[in-house]
Amino acid sequence: MNSKTVLGWISGAVVIFVVVIAGSAATYVVDPGYRGVEVMLGKVSPGFKPEGFGFKLPFITNVEPQLIRQQTAKMQADCYSSDLQQVKIDVRVLYRVPEASVVAVFRDYAGDPFESLVKPRVAEALNELTALRSAEMIVQKREEVKSKALEGARRKLGDVLMIEDLVLENINLTSALENAIEAKMVQEQEAARARFAQQQVQVEASTVVIKAKGEAESMVLRGKALRENPSVLELQIIERWDGITPLVVGPGVTGANMMLPLGDFTTGASPVTKEGSK
C-alpha cells in the first residue's frame, strides 16, 4: 500500500468524521415536559421549540431545554405579626413556568426563576399579610393566611410565572409566645367548663320550679274537680277496695264519707266508728 492510498483513507475518514459531527450538531431533541430556547451566537430567539426532534444551524446555534412541569421548592419566611412577635413560616411552593414565559424566564432569570423571582414575591406576600394579624390569629387562621398569601403572590408575579399552591408546613413562634398562647387556651377552656356547669345548675333549678308549679296546678285542678263532682272520690274508693267489708261512717256523698274495716268479729275486735271505738 503506497503513501497516496494511505493519505486517501485518512482524508476519507476525516471527511466522514466531520460530516458526522456536523450532522449531530445540526439536530436537536427536546424531551417531554420541556421547551427549547434557541440561542444563536449569544442572541435568544423570541420563539420556543416544542418537544421532539428538529434541525438547527450547526456550531453557531444551541437549543437550551427549559422545564415547564410543576416544580416544588422549600423556603422559610421570617415575618412579624401586628403585636411585633417574630413568626417563622416554613413554606413549600408549587409553581411552573407557562409556555408563553419560557423565553423570558430563560433570558431574564437564567432558567431558574425560584430564587430570583418566586421566593422574594412569596416572602413579601406573607410579610404583608402577617403584619395585619396577631401571632395568635396567624396560628388559628392558618388556612386563611395561606389562601390570602397565595392570592397576593400570584398578583405580584403576574403572568410571568404560575404559582399552583402554597403549603404552610409549619408556623414557628418563640417559646415564650407559645407558652402564653397555651396558658390562655387553658384558661378559656376552664371558663367554658364553668359556664357549662352554671347553665346546667340553672336548667336543673328551672326544672324543679316547673315541676313544683305543675304539681301545684294539678292539686288545684283535682280539688276543683272533686268539688264539682263528689262522686269521683267514691269511684276511687271503690276501685281501690281490697275486699274487706267496710263500715260506712258519715252522712251523704259529700266526699266526707269514710270507709273503715269492720274488724274481725270472731276474735272479739270491735269495729271503729267516726266517734271512737266501741
C-alpha positions in Angstrom: 0.0 0.0 0.0 1.6 3.3 -1.1 1.5 6.6 0.7 -1.2 8.0 -1.6 -3.6 5.3 -0.7 -3.0 5.8 3.0 -3.5 9.5 2.6 -6.7 8.9 0.8 -8.0 6.7 3.6 -7.1 9.2 6.2 -8.8 12.0 4.2 -11.9 10.0 3.8 -12.1 9.2 7.5 -11.6 12.9 8.3 -14.4 13.8 6.0 -16.8 11.2 7.4 -15.9 12.3 11.0 -16.6 16.0 10.1 -19.9 15.0 8.4 -21.0 13.0 11.5 -20.1 15.9 13.8 -21.8 18.4 11.6 -24.9 16.2 11.4 -25.2 15.8 15.1 -24.6 19.5 15.6 -27.4 20.3 13.2 -30.1 18.4 15.1 -31.6 18.7 18.5 -34.2 16.8 20.7 -36.5 18.5 23.2 -37.6 16.0 25.9 -41.2 15.7 27.1 -42.0 18.3 29.8 -39.5 20.8 28.3 -39.5 23.5 25.8 -36.4 24.5 23.8 -34.9 28.0 23.7 -32.8 28.7 20.6 -29.6 30.8 21.2 -27.7 31.8 18.1 -24.3 33.4 18.7 -25.5 34.7 22.1 -28.8 36.0 20.8 -32.0 34.4 22.2 -34.7 33.6 19.6 -38.1 35.1 20.5 -39.9 31.8 20.0 -39.5 28.5 21.8 -39.0 25.0 20.3 -41.7 22.4 21.1 -40.8 18.9 22.3 -39.5 16.5 19.8 -36.8 16.3 17.1 -35.6 19.3 14.9 -32.8 20.8 12.9 -30.6 23.8 13.6 -27.6 25.6 12.3 -24.6 23.6 13.4 -21.9 25.0 15.7 -23.4 28.5 16.0 -26.8 27.6 17.4 -27.8 25.9 20.6 -31.2 24.8 21.8 -31.4 25.0 25.6 -34.1 23.0 27.5 -36.5 24.9 29.8 -38.6 22.9 32.2 -42.4 23.6 32.1 -43.5 20.9 34.5 -44.7 21.7 38.0 -41.8 22.2 40.4 -41.6 22.2 44.1 -39.2 24.2 46.3 -39.0 24.9 50.0 -38.4 28.3 51.7 -38.7 29.9 55.1 -40.3 33.3 55.6 -39.2 35.5 58.5 -42.3 37.6 59.4 -43.5 39.8 62.2 -47.1 40.0 63.5 -49.1 43.0 64.3 -48.2 42.6 68.0 -44.5 42.6 67.0 -43.9 38.9 67.5 -41.5 37.0 65.3 -43.1 34.3 63.2 -41.1 31.9 61.1 -43.2 30.1 58.4 -41.9 27.0 56.6 -43.4 27.1 53.1 -43.5 24.6 50.2 -44.1 26.4 46.9 -45.6 24.6 43.9 -45.0 26.5 40.7 -44.5 26.1 37.0 -43.3 28.2 34.0 -46.0 28.9 31.4 -45.1 28.3 27.8 -45.6 31.9 27.0 -42.9 32.8 29.5 -40.3 30.2 28.6 -38.0 32.6 26.6 -38.4 35.4 29.1 -37.6 33.2 32.1 -34.6 31.8 30.4 -33.3 35.2 29.3 -34.0 37.2 32.4 -33.7 34.6 35.2 -31.1 32.2 33.8 -33.8 29.5 33.5 -34.2 29.1 37.4 -36.8 31.7 38.5 -37.3 30.5 42.1 -34.5 32.2 43.9 -34.7 35.4 42.0 -38.4 35.7 41.3 -40.7 33.3 43.2 -39.1 33.3 46.7 -39.0 37.1 47.1 -42.6 37.5 46.0 -43.9 34.8 48.3 -42.0 36.2 51.2 -43.3 39.7 50.5 -46.9 38.5 50.4 -46.5 36.6 53.7 -44.9 39.6 55.4 -47.7 41.9 54.2 -50.4 39.5 55.5 -48.9 38.7 58.9 -48.2 42.3 59.7 -52.0 42.8 59.9 -52.7 39.9 62.3 -51.6 39.0 65.7 -49.4 35.9 66.2 -52.3 34.0 67.8 -54.6 34.8 64.9 -51.9 33.7 62.4 -51.8 30.3 64.1 -55.6 30.0 64.4 -56.4 31.2 60.9 -53.8 29.1 59.1 -55.9 28.3 56.1 -56.9 32.0 55.7 -53.3 33.1 55.8 -52.4 30.5 53.2 -55.2 31.5 50.8 -54.6 35.2 51.0 -50.8 34.8 50.7 -51.3 32.7 47.6 -53.5 35.3 46.1 -51.0 38.1 46.9 -48.1 36.2 45.4 -50.0 35.4 42.2 -50.9 39.1 41.9 -47.2 40.1 42.3 -45.9 37.6 39.8 -48.5 38.4 37.1 -48.3 36.2 34.0 -44.6 35.6 34.1 -44.9 32.5 36.3 -47.8 30.5 37.8 -47.9 29.5 41.5 -50.1 26.5 41.7 -50.2 26.3 45.6 -48.6 27.2 48.8 -48.3 24.7 51.7 -47.6 26.1 55.1 -45.8 23.2 56.6 -45.0 24.8 60.0 -45.6 28.1 61.8 -42.9 28.6 64.4 -43.3 31.0 67.3 -41.0 31.9 70.1 -41.1 29.7 73.2 -42.4 32.4 75.4 -45.3 33.2 73.0 -46.2 29.6 72.6 -46.4 29.2 76.4 -48.6 32.3 76.7 -51.0 31.1 74.0 -51.2 27.7 75.6 -51.9 29.2 79.0 -54.6 31.4 77.5 -56.3 28.4 75.8 -56.3 26.5 79.2 -58.0 29.5 80.9 -60.6 29.7 78.1 -61.4 26.0 78.4 -61.8 26.3 82.2 -64.0 29.3 81.8 -66.1 27.4 79.2 -66.5 24.5 81.7 -67.5 26.9 84.5 -70.2 28.4 82.2 -71.5 25.0 81.2 -71.7 23.9 84.9 -73.6 27.2 85.7 -76.0 26.7 82.9 -76.6 23.1 84.0 -77.4 24.3 87.5 -79.8 26.9 86.1 -81.5 24.2 84.0 -81.9 21.9 87.0 -83.4 24.7 89.1 -85.8 25.7 86.4 -86.8 22.1 86.0 -87.6 21.9 89.8 -89.6 25.1 89.7 -91.6 23.9 86.6 -92.2 20.5 88.3 -93.4 22.2 91.5 -95.6 24.6 89.6 -97.1 21.7 87.7 -97.8 19.7 90.8 -99.5 22.7 92.5 -101.7 23.3 89.4 -102.5 19.6 89.4 -103.7 19.8 93.0 -105.8 22.8 92.3 -107.4 21.1 89.3 -108.1 17.9 91.3 -109.7 19.9 94.2 -111.9 21.8 91.8 -112.9 18.5 90.1 -113.8 16.9 93.5 -115.8 20.0 94.5 -117.7 19.9 91.2 -118.2 16.1 91.1 -118.0 14.4 94.6 -118.8 11.0 93.1 -115.3 10.9 91.7 -113.9 10.2 95.2 -116.4 7.4 95.8 -115.4 5.9 92.5 -111.7 6.0 93.5 -112.6 4.3 96.9 -114.4 1.5 95.2 -111.6 1.0 92.7 -109.1 0.7 95.5 -111.2 -1.6 97.8 -109.3 -4.6 98.9 -112.3 -6.9 99.5 -112.6 -6.3 103.3 -116.2 -5.5 104.4 -116.1 -1.8 105.3 -118.1 0.2 107.8 -119.5 3.4 106.3 -119.3 6.3 108.6 -120.6 9.8 107.8 -123.6 11.1 106.0 -124.3 11.6 102.3 -121.9 11.7 99.4 -120.2 15.0 100.1 -116.8 13.5 100.0 -116.5 13.2 103.8 -117.5 9.6 103.9 -115.0 7.2 105.5 -114.9 3.5 104.8 -113.3 1.6 107.6 -113.0 -2.2 108.0 -115.4 -3.8 110.5 -112.6 -5.7 112.1 -112.5 -9.4 113.0 -115.7 -10.1 115.0 -114.6 -13.7 115.6 -111.8 -12.5 117.7 -113.8 -10.1 119.7 -112.4 -7.0 118.0 -114.8 -4.1 117.9 -115.4 -2.0 114.9 -114.3 1.6 115.0 -116.7 4.4 114.2 -116.1 8.0 113.5 -116.8 8.9 117.1 -114.3 6.4 118.6 -114.0 2.8 119.5 -117.0 0.9 120.9 
